[in-house]
C-alpha cells in the first residue's frame, strides 16, 4: 500500500481499530493498488484493559491472530511477533497454544505500531455521502479535516451492556451519589475499591464473571468480604469446544445460518450461547477446587446462585448497601440479596455509532431495524459499499465475535473491495453437512464425483 497525499480518495475508510479492523489493516498493507485509512478515537491500541488479569488467556489458539488464517506468511503474524521480541522459544517450551490475554494485547500493539494507515487519537464526527464518495469529518492530532473514501468498514466494536434492572444503580454510582456498582470493563481499575467493601456480588455467567470470581475468591480471606455470584443461567456452563462443534465456526455453517429465515436465526442466537459465551472448563474446575480447599477450614463465605434473574436494584445510602431483587425462574419465586458492591459481568452489545446519522439512506435494514448484512458482510443499499465487523450476530451467527473468523471475514471484505481474491477464501472445510442434502445420489455416482473433484 503506497502513502497517499491529502487529495486522496481512499478505496475505503475503516472506523474503529479493534482486532478485526487491525487485522484488515495488516492484510491490506501489502496489497498494491489499494488505499485504506483506519481511524480510532483512542490514543493507542488497548484491548479490554479492565480485564487484563495476569493468568487470563485467549479461548482460541495463537493461529487465530490477525492474519495467519488468511496469510500464514504474513510478517504480522503472532509467531513473527514472538520471534521479533525474543520470546518464540519461551512460547514453544510453554507448550500451550493459547496466548495470554496481555500477550495478545502486546502483539496487537506491535502490529499497530508498524502500520502507517492506522491513525489513533482521531474521532469521526460525521459522515456524509455525495456523488459516490463518503466524506468523513474527523478531529485528530492535526485538527479537524475531511477524509474521503469510496467505501466504509465499520469496526467500532461493542459497548458494555448493563441490564435494565441495574441501570439506575450504575448510573448513580457513576454520578457520584450511589454505591460501588459498575461493569466488569472497569474491574482492574477498581479492584482495590471493591476489596474494601464488606460484600461483593458478581452478576453474569460467562468467562469474565468466572475470572473475576476466581480472583476475588483467592483473596477473600485476606480482605474478609463476602463474595456472591448470581446468574440467570441454570448452571455455570462450560464453553463447548469439541472438534465437531468447532466446525460450526466455518464458512459452510455461516452459509447455512445466513440462509435461514430471520426468526430462525434469532431463535438460534438465544440457544447457542454456550458455544461462545461459556466458561473455560479448566477455570470451572479451578473454582471448584479452590472452594473445596477453603471448605476444609470451615464454610466458605460465598454463594453461587443460579436461575436468578435481576428484576430491580436500589441503593440504600443509610445502610451503605444495594438491595438486589432477584427472581428464581425455575421455582417462580422472588428473593432479595444485599451487597455493598455489584459487578455486572453481563457482556457487551453493539450500538450503532452516532456519526452514521447523515448516511442512513445508504444503509440496508431488516424488519427489526438492524443492519441487513449480506453474506459478504456488506450492509449498504449498494452491495460492497458499507461493511461491518462484529455487528452481524443476527445474520451470521455466533461465529461473529470469534477471533478465529476475523481473517476469513477480512479476506471476504478485501475480495469485494479489490474485485479479486487477494487471499484464498475457504469455502469448504467441514466434514459435516449443516442443511438437508440437495439430493440423495446413488453410491456409484458419489464415487464418480469424488474422483473428478
CORBEL-V385760 format. One record per helix or strand of 2 or more residues. SS is the DSSP state (hx for helix, st for strand). FROM is the first residue (numbers start at 1). TO is the last residue. If there is no record, write none. Layout:
ss:from:to
SS:FROM:TO
SS:FROM:TO
This chain:
ss:from:to
st:9:10
st:12:15
hx:19:29
st:36:39
hx:49:51
hx:78:84
hx:88:94
hx:101:112
st:118:119
st:123:130
st:133:140
st:143:149
st:152:154
st:158:160
hx:164:175
st:180:183
hx:184:194
st:199:203
hx:207:218
hx:220:223
st:226:230
hx:243:246
hx:251:259
hx:262:271
hx:273:275
hx:281:295
st:302:305
st:308:316
st:321:328
st:333:339
st:341:344
st:348:350
hx:354:362
st:386:388
hx:393:396
hx:398:401
hx:403:418
hx:443:452
